[in-house]
Amino acid sequence: MNNDLSGKVIAVTGGFGNLGMATALTVANCGAQVILIDSAAAPASKLPEALVDALVLGGVDLASEEAAKQAMAEIAAKFGSLSGLVNVAGDFRWATVQEGDLDTWDYMFRVNLKTAVTASKAALPLLAAHEGARIVNIGAGAANKGAPGMGPYAASKSAVARLTEALAEEFKESGLTVNAVLPSIIDTPRNRADIPGADASRWVKPEAIAEVIAFLLSRRADAITGALIPVFGRV
Ligand SMILES: NC(=O)c1ccc[n+]([C@@H]2O[C@H](COP(=O)([O-])OP(=O)(O)OC[C@H]3O[C@@H](n4cnc5c(N)ncnc54)[C@H](OP(=O)(O)O)[C@@H]3O)[C@@H](O)[C@H]2O)c1
């Protein structure tokens, strides 16, 4: 089963990270031209063979409107169009409301919400000109209900869910769809280090989430917009 993305130009933010890289690889294997955008200067390791033709834009802070516009201008100059944007850039901090500091709230909203808003706004002129264009955001299952220490993160990812719905409604009459996937705990090296003793086999693999993202990017998902799709593995 393959989600055909041949001829598509797909930008993946947070493209050097765990889910971003898995998404880039899956999307490239489905035939798309991929652009990786990330705040890090360069990927930590050599890119896989399937991404040899990918455009790599490092050192881009997507919370900055200017930087996001510059990245989209580079994409426009190189490819002339953009078919899809996957907003993967984000992070996690644990902090209770009582003991945590306000900087954590600012950081969570900046890295999780503002990057998605800013990248989407910068990409919209390109996407709106493309038939069947796509935005896929990454929310979080943990944002469906608050929990101790999860306030700033859950609030920022709840905001990503509302952003997804609002943008989907704004573009409902066009072919542009806007959806979000909500992972549970992703099987990443950081989670394995942070949660020792947990049964990581129940966590969702980045590659499994990437398959859902590729489906949403494909024309098979034309009828889906404004959806918040849990991708939980067995958590
Ligand atoms: N891991 C989980 O269990 C889990 C669960 C649910 C949802 N999620 C969400 O899934 C997404 C990916 O998670 P992940 O575990 O793959 O994270 P990751 O490996 O840390 O990758 C995130 C990437 O985003 C980049 N980034 C951060 N801020 C940025 C900015 N302002 N502009 C551009 N790029 C930026 C990071 O670069 P730097 O390294 O330079 O910061 C990093 O390369 C995130 O949105 C996360 O909140 C994760």
The ligand as a Gaussian input file, in Angstrom:
#p B3LYP/6-31G(d) Opt

LIG

0 1
 N        8.098000      12.661000      21.303000
 C        6.857000      12.417000      21.702000
 O        6.577000      11.476000      22.486000
 C        5.734000      13.256000      21.169000
 C        4.411000      12.960000      21.545000
 C        3.380000      13.737000      21.029000
 C        3.658000      14.784000      20.182000
 N        4.952000      15.050000      19.840000
 C        5.229000      16.155000      18.928000
 O        5.771000      15.604000      17.740000
 C        6.689000      16.542000      17.173000
 C        8.032000      15.864000      16.921000
 O        8.508000      15.296000      18.106000
 P        9.954000      14.608000      18.136000
 O        9.982000      13.725000      19.332000
 O       10.278000      14.074000      16.788000
 O       10.851000      15.891000      18.446000
 P       12.384000      16.195000      18.080000
 O       13.113000      14.950000      17.726000
 O       12.917000      17.044000      19.191000
 O       12.268000      17.075000      16.753000
 C       11.738000      18.360000      16.766000
 C       12.559000      19.194000      15.802000
 O       11.952000      20.498000      15.736000
 C       13.004000      21.442000      15.690000
 N       12.573000      22.756000      16.148000
 C       12.334000      23.142000      17.432000
 N       12.017000      24.447000      17.460000
 C       12.054000      24.891000      16.182000
 C       11.845000      26.159000      15.590000
 N       11.535000      27.253000      16.332000
 N       11.989000      26.279000      14.251000
 C       12.333000      25.209000      13.495000
 N       12.546000      23.972000      14.011000
 C       12.408000      23.823000      15.339000
 C       14.045000      20.850000      16.632000
 O       15.296000      21.461000      16.420000
 P       16.320000      21.636000      17.665000
 O       16.860000      20.283000      17.931000
 O       17.306000      22.626000      17.136000
 O       15.504000      22.174000      18.812000
 C       14.009000      19.385000      16.253000
 O       14.888000      19.072000      15.195000
 C        6.735000      17.721000      18.128000
 O        5.829000      18.704000      17.696000
 C        6.279000      17.121000      19.436000
 O        5.722000      18.073000      20.321000
 C        5.989000      14.315000      20.316000

